[in-house]
Amino acid sequence: MTTERVRGTARERAIVVAMILVGGALPIAANLPLFQDVVWVFWLAAFVLMLGALALVLRIIWRDRRSRES
């Protein structure tokens, strides 16, 4: 069994995990009666966080591949 090198720094991985967790929790919080008038804001923020996490992961992968080639 071979081990694969971890991509990204610990800080980058923590940021991605936090973005995904907050992005997943926002639509759940939007269901609270307090926020019924601004539900779309929570969904939009969740969508932006998920896209940001995806962009960060793709940047980490791209940087890793570029550093391997040089």
Backbone bond lengths (Angstrom), bond angles and torsions (degrees), N, CA, C in turn:
res aa  C-N    CA-C-N  psi(-1)  N-CA   C-N-CA  omega(-1)  CA-C   N-CA-C  phi
1 M - - - 1.448 - - 1.530 108.31 -
2 T 1.298 115.98 126.75 1.457 119.57 -179.84 1.510 110.12 -103.02
3 T 1.295 114.69 149.94 1.463 119.20 177.48 1.517 109.11 -99.96
4 E 1.296 115.33 144.37 1.459 120.62 179.89 1.520 108.61 -105.42
5 R 1.334 115.21 140.93 1.460 120.37 -179.70 1.526 109.85 -65.30
6 V 1.322 116.12 139.13 1.464 121.77 -179.87 1.522 108.61 -75.99
7 R 1.322 115.40 135.02 1.461 120.06 -179.89 1.518 109.59 -90.83
8 G 1.311 115.87 140.04 1.457 121.18 177.28 1.516 112.20 82.27
9 T 1.323 113.83 160.63 1.460 119.34 178.25 1.521 109.25 -82.27
10 A 1.308 115.97 168.97 1.462 120.24 178.48 1.530 110.65 -62.30
11 R 1.320 115.70 -35.97 1.466 119.55 179.23 1.528 110.95 -66.11
12 E 1.325 117.03 -42.85 1.462 120.08 179.00 1.522 111.28 -63.92
13 R 1.318 116.60 -41.37 1.469 119.82 178.19 1.516 111.11 -64.28
14 A 1.338 117.67 -39.93 1.463 121.28 178.64 1.529 111.15 -65.16
15 I 1.321 116.88 -38.47 1.465 120.89 178.75 1.523 110.40 -64.65
16 V 1.333 117.06 -43.80 1.462 120.70 179.54 1.523 110.54 -62.75
17 V 1.317 117.10 -44.63 1.474 120.53 179.20 1.522 110.60 -62.60
18 A 1.323 117.70 -43.39 1.464 120.85 179.60 1.526 111.24 -63.93
19 M 1.327 117.03 -41.49 1.465 120.25 179.36 1.524 111.04 -62.94
20 I 1.325 117.06 -40.97 1.461 120.65 179.73 1.530 111.07 -68.57
21 L 1.331 117.14 -43.15 1.473 120.03 179.66 1.528 112.06 -64.34
22 V 1.325 117.19 -44.99 1.466 120.31 179.05 1.525 110.19 -67.20
23 G 1.342 116.20 -41.18 1.460 119.94 178.09 1.520 112.34 -62.68
24 G 1.313 117.55 -33.30 1.462 121.10 176.80 1.519 113.07 -77.52
25 A 1.332 117.02 -28.84 1.462 120.62 -178.37 1.528 113.07 -81.97
26 L 1.319 117.25 -25.70 1.467 119.69 -177.24 1.531 113.43 -61.21
27 P 1.331 120.28 -45.86 1.469 118.29 177.57 1.531 113.19 -63.64
28 I 1.318 116.60 -29.87 1.470 119.46 176.68 1.522 109.96 -68.90
29 A 1.325 116.65 -42.38 1.470 120.57 177.95 1.523 111.12 -66.78
30 A 1.330 117.21 -28.25 1.471 120.56 -179.38 1.521 112.00 -65.87
31 N 1.328 117.26 -19.92 1.464 120.42 -179.97 1.525 112.85 -78.88
32 L 1.316 117.75 -9.02 1.461 120.03 178.51 1.530 109.74 -66.83
33 P 1.323 117.94 144.04 1.469 120.82 -178.02 1.529 113.23 -58.88
34 L 1.301 117.11 -28.25 1.459 121.39 -178.59 1.526 112.43 -62.61
35 F 1.324 117.22 -31.70 1.465 121.61 -172.77 1.522 113.88 -107.27
36 Q 1.325 119.34 19.87 1.458 120.77 -173.19 1.519 113.67 -65.11
37 D 1.318 118.90 -23.47 1.459 120.45 -179.85 1.525 112.87 -82.75
38 V 1.308 117.79 -17.81 1.465 121.06 -175.96 1.527 112.01 -124.15
39 V 1.317 116.77 33.11 1.460 120.93 -178.98 1.525 110.51 -59.27
40 W 1.314 117.52 -38.98 1.468 121.20 -177.17 1.528 111.40 -62.66
41 V 1.331 117.65 -30.60 1.470 120.63 178.78 1.531 110.00 -66.11
42 F 1.324 116.01 -41.44 1.464 120.39 179.06 1.527 110.79 -64.85
43 W 1.334 116.67 -43.18 1.459 120.30 179.24 1.523 110.84 -65.59
44 L 1.312 117.13 -40.65 1.461 120.84 178.49 1.532 110.91 -64.30
45 A 1.313 116.57 -43.28 1.464 120.59 178.53 1.531 110.64 -63.75
46 A 1.334 117.13 -40.01 1.463 120.66 178.06 1.523 110.43 -63.62
47 F 1.324 116.74 -42.18 1.455 121.37 178.87 1.529 111.03 -62.64
48 V 1.312 116.54 -43.90 1.462 121.04 179.55 1.529 110.77 -64.60
49 L 1.325 117.57 -40.80 1.466 120.47 178.33 1.525 111.42 -64.05
50 M 1.325 117.22 -42.01 1.462 120.06 179.18 1.533 110.96 -65.50
51 L 1.325 117.14 -41.69 1.466 120.06 176.88 1.533 111.04 -64.98
52 G 1.323 116.97 -38.22 1.458 120.66 177.24 1.517 112.03 -64.03
53 A 1.329 116.70 -40.92 1.466 120.37 177.81 1.526 110.50 -64.72
54 L 1.329 116.46 -40.85 1.458 119.93 177.55 1.525 111.13 -63.01
55 A 1.323 116.67 -43.97 1.461 120.89 178.88 1.526 111.09 -61.99
56 L 1.315 117.36 -39.97 1.463 120.96 179.31 1.524 111.27 -65.76
57 V 1.330 116.57 -42.53 1.464 120.18 178.56 1.526 110.61 -63.87
58 L 1.328 116.87 -42.76 1.463 119.83 178.61 1.529 111.49 -64.42
59 R 1.327 117.03 -36.95 1.465 120.26 177.30 1.523 111.23 -65.14
60 I 1.331 116.93 -39.55 1.470 121.32 178.48 1.527 109.81 -64.45
61 I 1.321 117.03 -44.62 1.462 120.94 179.69 1.527 110.37 -63.61
62 W 1.325 116.88 -44.45 1.465 121.05 -179.90 1.524 110.94 -62.24
63 R 1.344 116.43 -43.32 1.461 120.26 179.23 1.520 111.23 -63.79
64 D 1.351 116.41 -39.56 1.457 120.74 -179.88 1.530 111.11 -65.67
65 R 1.317 116.82 -43.11 1.460 119.78 179.04 1.521 111.81 -66.22
66 R 1.338 116.36 -39.73 1.457 120.22 179.52 1.528 110.80 -65.31
67 S 1.334 117.52 -37.85 1.469 119.62 -179.67 1.526 111.49 -72.11
68 R 1.325 118.21 -27.52 1.459 120.66 177.74 1.526 111.48 -72.26
69 E 1.353 116.16 -33.65 1.455 120.07 -177.99 1.524 112.71 -72.99
70 S 1.312 116.66 -28.86 1.472 118.63 -176.84 1.507 113.02 -94.70
